[in-house]
Amino acid sequence: MRRLAVIHHRHGDWVPALREAEPRLAIRGWHPTDVLDPGWLREAEGLFVWKLPAGLVAHMPRLAWIQNSGAGVDHLVADASIPPTVTITRADGQFGFWMARYVAGHLLAEAQRLETCRQAQAERRWSPELPEDLSGRTALVVGFGRIGRQVGRALRELGLDVQGFVHAPREDPEFPLHGPQDLHRWLPDARVLVLCAPLTAATRQMVDARLLAFGNPSLTLFSLGRGEQVVVPDLLRALDEGRLGRAVLDVFPQEPLEPGSPLWSHPGVTVTPHHSGPSTPRAMVPDLLANLRRFAQGEPVQGAVDRKRGY
């Protein structure tokens, strides 16, 4: 029976779910801060993990497969302790649905002026101001895999004109897809900019002063991918200078967001605790099931991450 180690802060949820999904595997779980069993790990060939504890791979000489517990694998690709012979796979589960609801919820709260209505109600004041009409407004979605596509579909249903941006432009039956070099041309009239691309050399610090110079006062930025894709001082400056109307940030270069960050108190920023796409067994096990079965049967897993591309 092949062994799969689960190193996760919610291993108590994941271990029984994985055992039920593939009972032919021996599965044990630990919190990343727990004292691990080196004897058991030495025989384990599979690892389910998010943040890889320092030195863990050295205790797993038979390791052949790492299943990341989320969509972004930049932290694993950059980890020099993982031999190139180890296959890394990712899973985005139902993140697309989660993130689509997140973007739609925050955007609609803004467009329907819910805060204005709430304040007016508290003051027992009738406020007849109409909601914002989003019909025909432009939404730009950077990163158009399963997640970005689902976000795009949700925004399209709200009446927005959705433009996708990908590393290599391609024909698509649903949406126009552009290269990142064209992003600045769309920003002057855009209502929404959504970042849900993986963190790569091309996307790191992509939202900087040069790009935001093309922004406008009605633009709302949603940062859902990785915090390192946004240059925070440039973001704050753009908000103060009217080149960006609002920023909804779910990811940050350092998490948890440090208490002294100016993002907490800026009136144009909404901070959420990296919850736009939660990793739950219910959502992700269907994505993992085929590879769990292959692993249990001694067959190669599929869908390996391209370490050069970073996803």
N, C-alpha and C positions, 0 to 999 in steps of 0.2 A: 504494500500500500504506500503510494507516494505521499510525501509530506508537504503541506502548505502552511507556512508561518504567517500569521496575521499580526502586524505591528501597527496598531491604530488606537487613537484615543477613544474610539467607540468600539473596541474589539468585542465587547459584550453583546453588541447588536450584530456585528458582522460574522462572528464565528458560527453561531447557530444557523444563520441564513445561508452561509456557504456550505455548511454540513448538509443542510436539507437539500440544497441545489445539487450537490455532488457527494453522496455518501461513500463513494469509493476512495475518498481522500482522507488522510489523517490530518486534521486541522487543529492547531493550537494558537491561542492569541495572547498578546501582551500589550499593555500600554507602553508607549515609547520610553517612559521613565522607569518601567519595571526592571527588576533584575531578571535577566533572561536565562534560559536553560541552554548552555552551550552544547551539551551533549545531544539534545534533541535537534538543535539547529544545524549541527554538523551533518546530519543526514537529510536535511530538508532541501528540496530542489526548487520549491516555489516560494514566493514572498508576495504578500498583499500588503501594501504600505502607502502612506502619504509622505510624511517626513521621515527620511531614512536616518536612524540613529547613527552617530559617528562610530565607526569601527565594526558595524554589524556585518557587513559583507565578508570581512576577514574571518568571521566565525561560521561562514556558510560556504565551504569549499565546493559543494555540489550544486550550488545555485545555478539554475538555468533560465529562470523566468521571473520577472518582476511585473506584477500587475499593479499599476497605479490606481489609487482609489478616487481619482478625479480625471478631469480632461487635460489640464495643463501638466506637462512633463518636463518643463525647463529645468526644474530643480534636480531631477534624476539624470537628464542628459548631461548636465554640467558636473555631475558627481564623478570624480576621477577614480573613486574606489570601486565602481561598477565595471567589471571587465567587458570588453567589446563582444565577447561571446554570449553574454547574458541578454536574452530578449526582453525588451520593455514594451508593454502594451498599455493602452489608455482606455478609458471608458467615459462617455459623457451622459450615459443613462438618459434621463428625461430632463437634462439641464436646459435643453432648448425650450421646453414648455415652461419650466420654472422661470427662466430668464425673460421669456416673452411676457409672462404675467408681471414680472418685476418692472420691466420697461413700460408696459401698458398702464400698470397701476400708478406709477409715479407721473407719467405723462398726462393721464386723464385727471389725476388729482389737480394738476396744474391747469390744464385746459378748462376743466369744469369749475375752477376757482373755489375749490372746496374750503380752503382756509378762509377766504373772504366770507363765504356763507357761514362758516362756523363762528367767526367773529361777529358777524351781523346778528346771528341768532343769540349770542351771549348778550348783545346790547339791545335785544328785542327791536331790531331795526330792519325794515324791509329794504333789501338791496337788489334792485332789478337788473343789475349788470348781466349782460348775456355771456354765456360760455364762449370760449375761443373755438372757431371753426377750423379744424385741422384738415379739412378736405383739400387735397391737392398740394399740401405742404410737403416739402422734401425731407425724407429721412435717409441718412447715410449709415450703412451698416458695414463696419470694417471687420473682415473675417466672415466667410460665408460657407462654413461647413454645416453640419447638422444644427448646431446652435444658432448661428447667424441666420440661416434660412428660416428657422422657426420664429425668430424675432422679426425677420422681415415680413413673414406671413401675417403675424399679429398686427404689425404697423399698417400693412396694406389693408387689413380688414377695418382699421380705424379711419381709412380714407386717405392715408398718406401715399405719396409717390416714393417708392423704395428703390434706392440705388445701392448695389452691393460692391464691395471692394475686396479684391483677392490678390494674392501674390502674383499670379499669372492670369491675366484676363482670359475668359473663355466664353463660348456661347452657352446660354442657359435658357431652357424653355419657360422659366417663370420670371426671372428678373434680369435687368441689365447688370453686367458685372464688369467693373473697371479695374485698372491697375492703381496701386497706391499713389503713383505720381500724379494722378488726376484729382486727388481728393481736394486739394486747395481750390480747384476751379468750381467745385460744388458748394463750398462752405458759405460764400456770401449770402446765398438765398436759403440755406438749409435751416430747418426747424429742429432737427434731431440728428445727433451724431452718436452712434453706439459702437463701442469698442468691445469686441468679443473674439479677437484674434489671439492665437498663441503668442507667447513671448519669444521672439527671435531677435537676431541682430537687426533685422529690418524694422521690427515694431517697437523695439526698446526706445523710449523717449520720443516716440513719433509725434505725440501731441506736445509741441513746444511753442516758443514765441513765434517762430517762422510760420508754422501752420496756423496758429490762432490769430495771426495778423489778418487772415482772410475771413475771420468769424464775423458774427453780427449779434446785436443785443437780444434777439429772440431765440438764439441757438441754445439748446439744452444738450449737454454732454452726459452720456451714460458710460461709465468705466466699469466693465464687468470682467475683463480678461485678466490682466496683471497690472498691479500698481505702477510697475516700472515703465509702463507705456506712456505715462503722463509726467511731465516736468512740473512738479507742484508749484514752485515759485512763478513760473510762466502762466500757469492756470489762474492763480490768484490775481496776478497782474491783469490778465485778460478780463476777468470778472470786474475788477475795479475800473477798468478803462472802457467797459461796454463792448468788448469784442466777444463776449460770451455772456449769456443771460443767466445760466444756472448750470451747476455741475452736480450730478447724482453719482456718488462714488461708493462702490462696494468693495474695491480692492485697493491696497496701498503698498508702497515699497517696504514698509515695516508694519507687521501685524502682530498683535493688536496695534492700532494707531496710537502713537504716544500721546499722553495727556496734554503735552505742551504744544501740539500741532495747531497752527492757526485754522486748519480746516474745520475743527470742531465749532468754532464760533463765527465763521464767515456767513453772512446772511444769504449768500448765493450758493451755498454748498449744503447738500444733504449727505450725511455720512451713514452708511449701513454696515453691519459687521460681517462682511463677506458671506452673505446668506442668499444671494440672488440665484445660486444653483447648488442647493445642498446635496451632499452625497449620502444617499440612504439606500439600504439594501433593497427595498421594494422597487426603487427606480433603476438601480444599477445591475442587480443580479441577472435580469434578462440579457443585458449586454455581455455579461461575463460567462454565461452558461456554456456556450459552444467551446470556449477555450478551457473552461474547467473540465469538460468532458474529454477534450483532446489530451489535456495534461494527465488526467487520471488513467487514460489508456496508453500513455507513453508516446503519444503522437506530438509532433511540433505544433505549438500554438500559432495562431495567425494574427495578422494585423500589427506587425511589429512597427514600432516607432522608427522613423528615419532620423538617426541622431544628427546627421548633417543639417537637415532642415529644421529639426527641433520639434517635430510633431508627427 
